[in-house]
Amino acid sequence: MRRQAVVALSLFLVLGAVQVARAWDVAPCSNEHRAAWKQFERGLRSTTDPQAPHYIPHPFPETVSAAWEDFLFYHRRAFAGTPSEELRPTERRFFEVVDGGRAKVTGRRVVNWARSRCGPDRERAFYFLLSVVDEATGIEITRIAVDQSGFVSSLIHRPLEGEWQDLPKPVQELGEAEQQASVLVRSRPADAQYVASTGTLRCDVLLPCVALRGGGRTYLRHPERGFFRLDSERGLMKFTGGADQSALRDASQEARARNEHLLSLNAESWVVAVPVAAGSKPH
């Protein structure tokens, strides 16, 4: 049996808690499903049997360390019956780093603006984005997203072999995004936070965008596509699914024709994202 290792956690343990207090939304969830969310929370918190399928050590974790322990419990259970020599090379490396006491785990909070945000079963307001670095090499070997309930949402290991050996690009720093924004829009947007979103301008939870606001405007720094202003002055668009999917596709095509993008804000709210050029003035 693999021994439990003491894992070094970075200062993000403190910074993550501060980020939660500052979290903000352009379009918060309605109250439609809140009764179901409370029922889900009661059920999860009352599950105390470690053998139960939906048991996690820390329901609704409040710290990076608790989210990490939830992930480790899930991951160890998933491979409990697999001998070490039969693990995939990336999984074997992961357990060797963790059990060898070489794992440095840092965490960030990512606010969820994707369509999963206001689900009928449970709310997914944010994620813990965990990064695992092998202290022996200084290389990030694994990136994980744990949702606010404590369940694992996404996971990627750095491959050992083959042409594609990189994780997604490094996560951009909030301070750098704020500094770049101040140059582009000739002001100093603040309240920077990581966000995950969907649409023609996708912000993956494992490589999130940075949202900022200032002067009554909201901006978005995409890790690959650059800087955008969320044009909420046009009004938010509503697409709930089903028959609305064709309307969403049409709206996406119209936006692309204008060199703009559609960005989700929750399960049904969308906004136009307009590219911001260097030296632009806030509109």
Protein Blocks (a to p, Z undefined) as FASTA:
>chain_A
ZZdddddddfklmmmmmmmmmgccfbdcdfklmmmmmmmmmmmmmmmbfkbmkbcfbghi
abfklmmmmmmmmmmmmmmmpcfklpcfklmmmmmmmmnopaccdddddddfbfklmgck
bccfbccddddddfknopafbdcdddfkopafbdcdddfbdjblcdcdddddfklmmmmm
mmmnopacehiacdddedjbdcdfklccddddeehiacdddfknopadddfknopaddeb
jjlmmmmmmmmmmmmmnopacddfblmbccddddddehiacZZ
